[in-house]
Amino acid sequence: MIVDENSNPFELGCATEIFGLRRPEIGRDLYEFALCSPDPRTLMRDGFFTLTGVADLSAADTADTLIVPNRPDIEVPRRPAVLDAVRRAHARGARLIGFCSGAFTLAEAGVLDGRRATAHWQWADSFRARFPSVHLAPDVLFVDDGDILTAAGSAAALDLGLHVVRRDYGAEIANAVSRRLVFAAHRDGGQRQFVERPMPDVPDESLAPVLAWAQQRLEAPLTVADLASHAAVSPATLHRRFQAQLGTTPLAWLTGERLALACRLIERGEGRFETVARRSGLGTAANLRTLMRRETGITPSAYKRRFGPGAS
């Protein structure tokens, strides 16, 4: 991870928590994580503290994944040395990650031209004006465009970080990391960045009870109508609550939960895909294949080889 002058400490903390900590609860470390900077002393955002004792930028030249600097002064040009390090990493095939305003660093380096990306919603207009060749998705949590991944503001860095762990090691390991973080194991990247929630003047209408109920019954042929019935509301009211509280639809949430369960079943050794589809509520192996290819980019067979028992 490159840290530059005025970098945000929050995203630095997110990256350290997800990629840098030892994992005794898993029994092995997942990544070799290091910080680097163009200066021996780096003044963090608003002068909160000074970072010292990290590697110089040459460390970025050997990274398989490079997290670029993110800083709130988006109109200030990034240093040429930082942009050159990003370009070199991209040229040799390294994976690039930008949290929050890190998308500006990637775009300024020229590696986002013609690519999809996201950034904090409050800077969407500025980003579009400066980088019209980038396809900005301004209202999602993160964008996975293969070798370049970008996250929206602040806490979306945790969502993208867990997505990377899930992509590298599977859902079971990502769930273990999220439990230690005490954070949601999976929020789909397509969810809205923010949800308008005025202070309620009515009793709590949290979705937590119906979500917990559904998660215990994913194998059953649940429908949106079933969820609404359990919540004692109409399907239309349930849909509004899902959009307000989760930024997604009941059907999309239910499908995501079922797919996550299917991934866990494969990781635990269930090799019969018809059984995986039935136990996760996805119905058929054909439906499982379609959804897995759409959401993970690989087939169930490829997922099994990569994350199943005995995978390296």
Phi and psi in degrees as a GROMACS rama.xvg file:
@    title "Ramachandran Plot"
@    xaxis  label "Phi"
@    yaxis  label "Psi"
@TYPE xy
-86.2723  129.217  ILE-2
-115.47  123.977  VAL-3
-119.295  171.87  ASP-4
-53.0022  133.896  GLU-5
70.6452  18.744  ASN-6
-65.1898  152.797  SER-7
-78.7934  127.062  ASN-8
-71.6953  -23.7995  PRO-9
-63.0214  -50.7659  PHE-10
-65.8611  -31.5478  GLU-11
-60.1831  -43.3201  LEU-12
-64.6603  -40.7855  GLY-13
-60.0834  -47.0102  CYS-14
-63.1193  -41.3598  ALA-15
-63.9097  -43.9832  THR-16
-61.1396  -43.0233  GLU-17
-83.5843  -43.605  ILE-18
-103.642  -19.0126  PHE-19
-103.007  -18.7134  GLY-20
-80.6601  152.27  LEU-21
-71.1697  152.445  ARG-22
-123.958  68.4377  ARG-23
-63.1883  -27.3751  PRO-24
-68.9167  -19.6059  GLU-25
-100.155  -27.6516  ILE-26
96.2555  5.10586  GLY-27
-163.31  156.718  ARG-28
-85.151  145.303  ASP-29
-93.5482  -34.2562  LEU-30
-140.463  155.856  TYR-31
-99.5044  109.071  GLU-32
-110.796  136.772  PHE-33
-146.464  152.003  ALA-34
-102.555  147.805  LEU-35
-143.737  158.763  CYS-36
-151.603  151.468  SER-37
-72.3745  -12.8432  PRO-38
-125.786  150.582  ASP-39
-64.3837  -29.4263  PRO-40
-125.508  121.923  ARG-41
-118.113  117.704  THR-42
-80.7516  118.229  LEU-43
-78.6379  179.624  MET-44
-49.0018  130.654  ARG-45
54.858  22.6617  ASP-46
70.5381  22.9059  GLY-47
-57.0547  -43.462  PHE-48
-163.26  166.967  PHE-49
-110.608  129.849  THR-50
-95.6219  128.011  LEU-51
-133.641  170.603  THR-52
77.0242  18.2372  GLY-53
-105.738  168.323  VAL-54
-69.8966  164.369  ALA-55
-86.0276  -179.674  ASP-56
-64.7152  -16.438  LEU-57
-62.3202  -23.4329  SER-58
-63.3267  -28.6226  ALA-59
-66.7035  -20.791  ALA-60
-75.792  -7.65754  ASP-61
-117.041  4.47862  THR-62
-79.5534  138.949  ALA-63
-77.1935  -31.4827  ASP-64
-129.541  132.371  THR-65
-122.465  121.012  LEU-66
-94.7274  123.641  ILE-67
-89.5893  162.046  VAL-68
-66.0799  144.705  PRO-69
-127.215  135.227  ASN-70
-148.779  149.91  ARG-71
-75.6511  -21.0776  PRO-72
-84.0001  74.292  ASP-73
-66.6513  -21.2372  ILE-74
-83.6286  -11.4499  GLU-75
-80.4654  124.393  VAL-76
-59.877  142.195  PRO-77
-73.4101  153.958  ARG-78
-65.739  139.647  ARG-79
-54.9418  -36.583  PRO-80
-64.6479  -37.711  ALA-81
-68.6337  -45.7025  VAL-82
-62.8223  -38.1525  LEU-83
-64.4461  -39.3573  ASP-84
-63.5968  -38.7206  ALA-85
-66.0149  -44.02  VAL-86
-63.2406  -41.6003  ARG-87
-63.767  -41.8192  ARG-88
-62.2135  -42.9349  ALA-89
-64.9603  -40.7868  HIS-90
-64.0982  -31.9576  ALA-91
-93.5275  5.9419  ARG-92
92.2464  13.3458  GLY-93
-70.0597  152.352  ALA-94
-79.8466  134.732  ARG-95
-113.366  137.595  LEU-96
-128.986  133.186  ILE-97
-125.124  119.875  GLY-98
-94.0386  133.416  PHE-99
56.2535  -117.493  CYS-100
-75.5658  1.83291  SER-101
-59.3684  -23.0916  GLY-102
-60.9059  -32.1101  ALA-103
-65.2346  -39.6902  PHE-104
-62.5176  -45.963  THR-105
-63.5625  -42.892  LEU-106
-67.2595  -38.8694  ALA-107
-66.2743  -30.3989  GLU-108
-74.3782  -11.7103  ALA-109
85.5614  8.93531  GLY-110
-90.3112  -6.02887  VAL-111
-100.24  0.189591  LEU-112
-57.5996  125.025  ASP-113
76.0692  6.83328  GLY-114
-109.734  162.516  ARG-115
-87.1272  144.833  ARG-116
-159.519  167.971  ALA-117
-137.034  167.189  THR-118
-155.938  174.602  ALA-119
-56.2726  135.409  HIS-120
-56.9777  -31.4031  TRP-121
-72.3756  -12.9643  GLN-122
-109.048  12.3186  TRP-123
-60.9483  -46.5978  ALA-124
-63.623  -42.8937  ASP-125
-63.3791  -40.6568  SER-126
-63.9021  -47.1564  PHE-127
-60.3215  -40.625  ARG-128
-65.0416  -37.7376  ALA-129
-83.8642  -31.0948  ARG-130
-131.194  68.8394  PHE-131
-66.0677  -18.0691  PRO-132
-82.2957  -5.24726  SER-133
-94.4954  135.432  VAL-134
-85.8503  93.1296  HIS-135
-82.1952  130.052  LEU-136
-105.789  95.164  ALA-137
-80.7971  -10.3261  PRO-138
-123.966  37.1451  ASP-139
-127.582  163.206  VAL-140
-74.6832  -42.4021  LEU-141
-157.951  162.126  PHE-142
-126.298  126.002  VAL-143
-104.263  104.817  ASP-144
-109.56  40.376  ASP-145
84.6  -97.6791  GLY-146
-93.0667  -0.448664  ASP-147
-131.259  124.039  ILE-148
-125.762  136.952  LEU-149
-131.375  145.81  THR-150
-120.849  153.215  ALA-151
-75.4222  -159.444  ALA-152
-70.4479  145.865  GLY-153
48.0354  -108.243  SER-154
-61.6582  -18.9366  ALA-155
-62.8084  -18.5716  ALA-156
-61.6894  -35.684  ALA-157
-67.3031  -41.265  LEU-158
-60.8353  -46.9276  ASP-159
-67.8906  -40.3979  LEU-160
-59.2373  -43.5955  GLY-161
-67.9667  -33.7817  LEU-162
-61.8601  -40.4435  HIS-163
-64.2485  -44.3419  VAL-164
-59.9804  -42.7247  VAL-165
-63.1465  -40.1938  ARG-166
-66.4937  -37.2504  ARG-167
-82.2971  -36.2702  ASP-168
-127.247  -6.01741  TYR-169
97.8319  168.984  GLY-170
-67.3374  -36.3795  ALA-171
-62.799  -45.6959  GLU-172
-67.0562  -42.1505  ILE-173
-61.1295  -37.5753  ALA-174
-64.4039  -38.4802  ASN-175
-64.6205  -40.9235  ALA-176
-65.0813  -41.9798  VAL-177
-66.937  -34.4997  SER-178
-63.0441  -41.2343  ARG-179
-65.8402  -33.4261  ARG-180
-75.4913  -15.6351  LEU-181
54.5852  52.8833  VAL-182
-136.451  154.811  PHE-183
-55.4411  131.178  ALA-184
-64.9664  -32.5188  ALA-185
-154.109  116.374  HIS-186
-117.582  122.705  ARG-187
-60.5106  141.656  ASP-188
-59.7181  -24.5595  GLY-189
-81.7086  -1.93905  GLY-190
-64.9186  156.894  GLN-191
-65.6462  148.96  ARG-192
-67.2041  -40.8106  GLN-193
-141.713  154.928  PHE-194
-126.48  125.838  VAL-195
-72.0771  118.504  GLU-196
-134.524  92.2867  ARG-197
-65.7184  157.283  PRO-198
-59.8929  127.684  MET-199
-74.1563  144.034  PRO-200
-114.479  20.1426  ASP-201
-129.875  166.909  VAL-202
-58.5046  156.024  PRO-203
-55.3389  132.957  ASP-204
-119.624  38.2936  GLU-205
-59.3143  145.406  SER-206
-83.6965  -6.00448  LEU-207
-51.6302  -45.8594  ALA-208
-61.8745  -43.4762  PRO-209
-72.2976  -31.4984  VAL-210
-64.9551  -46.564  LEU-211
-61.8492  -40.8773  ALA-212
-61.4496  -45.8567  TRP-213
-66.9771  -38.827  ALA-214
-63.5206  -23.5644  GLN-215
-84.5892  -4.04318  GLN-216
-132.975  30.1314  ARG-217
-64.4133  -26.7645  LEU-218
-68.8191  -27.2279  GLU-219
-74.2524  156.952  ALA-220
-76.5509  65.2309  PRO-221
-70.4593  145.048  LEU-222
-124.66  169.638  THR-223
-60.9046  -35.5148  VAL-224
-62.6991  -37.38  ALA-225
-63.9697  -43.2475  ASP-226
-62.3627  -42.4615  LEU-227
-64.4078  -40.2513  ALA-228
-63.0364  -42.9715  SER-229
-65.4635  -34.3265  HIS-230
-81.9834  -4.58443  ALA-231
60.0908  42.1507  ALA-232
-137.712  169.425  VAL-233
-76.8562  157.431  SER-234
-56.3422  -36.0112  PRO-235
-65.2949  -41.859  ALA-236
-65.8316  -40.5772  THR-237
-61.8203  -42.4466  LEU-238
-59.9208  -43.9897  HIS-239
-63.2864  -39.9399  ARG-240
-68.1127  -39.2075  ARG-241
-61.9048  -44.4646  PHE-242
-64.0597  -39.2668  GLN-243
-73.0459  -40.3966  ALA-244
-95.1243  -30.088  GLN-245
-118.894  -13.7148  LEU-246
70.2966  25.2785  GLY-247
-147.649  179.424  THR-248
-98.0892  159.141  THR-249
-58.1862  -41.5869  PRO-250
-66.7729  -41.4873  LEU-251
-64.5222  -40.2462  ALA-252
-63.4529  -46.2112  TRP-253
-63.1083  -41.4662  LEU-254
-64.6995  -41.5184  THR-255
-62.5428  -41.1355  GLY-256
-64.829  -40.3013  GLU-257
-67.23  -39.6505  ARG-258
-67.1865  -39.0294  LEU-259
-62.2118  -39.7771  ALA-260
-65.1465  -40.5967  LEU-261
-60.1974  -42.1889  ALA-262
-62.1108  -42.482  CYS-263
-64.2129  -39.5004  ARG-264
-62.3856  -42.1154  LEU-265
-64.9477  -42.7351  ILE-266
-62.7724  -31.0664  GLU-267
-84.7818  -1.5655  ARG-268
113.973  0.772267  GLY-269
-75.92  109.541  GLU-270
-98.5356  -6.30929  GLY-271
-90.7788  108.558  ARG-272
-70.2516  -27.9004  PHE-273
-62.8929  -39.3241  GLU-274
-67.537  -42.3532  THR-275
-58.2834  -46.4104  VAL-276
-62.7127  -42.2366  ALA-277
-67.1772  -45.4418  ARG-278
-70.8428  -22.8697  ARG-279
-96.1275  -1.96719  SER-280
82.5496  10.5402  GLY-281
-88.0918  -5.43639  LEU-282
90.0395  -76.2156  GLY-283
-126.344  160.128  THR-284
-63.0134  -33.3631  ALA-285
-64.2392  -42.4776  ALA-286
-66.0886  -39.6861  ASN-287
-58.9833  -46.8604  LEU-288
-61.2078  -43.8671  ARG-289
-61.173  -47.3028  THR-290
-68.9481  -39.8887  LEU-291
-66.7189  -39.7429  MET-292
-65.4952  -38.3828  ARG-293
-69.0298  -40.8966  ARG-294
-92.2576  -32.1293  GLU-295
-112.725  -15.3923  THR-296
84.306  -0.0909322  GLY-297
-134.258  163.222  ILE-298
-81.7944  163.779  THR-299
-56.0225  -38.0007  PRO-300
-64.3535  -42.6176  SER-301
-67.3309  -37.2199  ALA-302
-63.1913  -41.2376  TYR-303
-62.6741  -43.2739  LYS-304
-64.358  -34.0364  ARG-305
-83.8977  -37.5773  ARG-306
-122.377  -5.91484  PHE-307
-74.2877  174.63  GLY-308
-55.1125  133.604  PRO-309
88.3927  -5.66691  GLY-310
-68.1146  144.502  ALA-311
